[in-house]
Amino acid sequence: MSIESRFQPLLKQRAQQHLYRQRPLTFSAQQPEMQINGLPVINFSSNDYLGLANDPQIKEAVIKGLQDTNLSYGSGAAHLVTGHHLHHHLLEDEIADWLGAERALLFSTGYMANLAVQQTLMQKGDTILADKLNHASLIDGALHSEANLKRYPHLDMKALERRLQKIETGQALITTDGVFSMDGDIAPLTQILTLSESQQAWLMVDDAHGFGMLGQQGKGCFDVLNLKPTTNTILVGTLGKAFGTSGAFVAGSQTLIESLIQFARPYIYTTAMSPINALASRTALKRVIEAKSERERLKQHIQTFREGAQSLGLQLWPSQSAIQPIILGSSALAIAWSEALKKKGFWVTAIRPPTVPAGQARLRVTLSASHSTEQLDALLLALKQVQESEKHQEPL
């Protein structure tokens, strides 16, 4: 059997189901006003929540770093060989200080971090309890460990408690997003933390969409809920969203981090991130900590958008984060609305199964502190026009 004979029917089927994905091509810096696929658009699909992806201070740090004779662009090796530069080390220390954790460890991507933690910590006979709407990287990390994977209905604490109580042997690990990437809602971490402690389970929280955006100094979901991680809490964050750079980190106890360094294959057997990116991320962390006004502006944008969308009768999920999904149901309708918005100068991505459950295709509107009030108002007007066209069954 050839590759073509196996996959051409699957590709055709995906296209017929309105599930075929294509990569948009950008011709400009990551910012609200962009050129995507040759179209001038206002971008409402980026995870650049604080507007730092094109931040002048971060760019200046990179320029200076490139001129530093003690810095190369490439790391040249894995962290345990010769790739662990001073800027990697300082960034890890600064992240740990920021979060009040004993230590932090860098990874090239959040996907690698989620694979590494679960593969390393969980052994045969252990159990991973995962929210059903966890990010794919959390699910894949569980599947690639030797532990049993049990998924509980989204945010259902009674179901989680029942599953915990059924575990008779082995160690349990609860995994959850902090802010769920497609729904935008926040995990009930107060209840989850209480359950984990009462059942002696470990807790792993991927707060990729919470860090930077929520809490004092952008410390994320734990801070906004006035919670303190325990020694059995593992925090995972990304640098590619609110930080505006790339890479990820795991924060937790000294024993956790040292265990990952010694035993985590995705950490040991991969080249370290660019030292220049580590330097840029150190500057980004300072900007995140200082970004009080940006977080306030983003909070106001969220309120304005929700009030405007609800006045139009659009179906929103109960999200107080920058992720604001408009539920449309069918994949065909989500694509049609997305294409109609492009014609009006707005880039809003249609999210379809299997990324979201069947029947819950949506427009995933993401807001940034770098958006202007005028851009937000213009998006709401465009949504109203598309909605009216759809109601009258006119061509979108």
Secondary structure, DSSP 8 states (H G I E B T S, - for coil): --HHHHHHHHHHHHHHTT-------B-S-SSSEEEETTEEEEE-----TTS-TT-HHHHHHHHHHHT-TT--SS--SBIIIII--HHHHHHHHHHHHHHT-SEEEEES-HHHHHHHHHHHH--TT-EEEEETT--HHHHHHHHTSSSEEEEE-TT-HHHHHHHHHH--SS-EEEEEESB-TTT--B--HHHHHHHHHHTT-EEEEE-TTTTTTSSGGG--HHHHTT----TTEEEEEESSSTTSS--EEEEE-HHHHHHHHHH-HHHHTSB---HHHHHHHHHHHHHHHH-HHHHHHHHHHHHHHHHHHHHTT--B-S--SSEEEEEEESHHHHHHHHHHHHHTTEE--EE-TTSS-TT-EEEEEE--TTS-HHHHHHHHHHHHHHHHHHHTT---
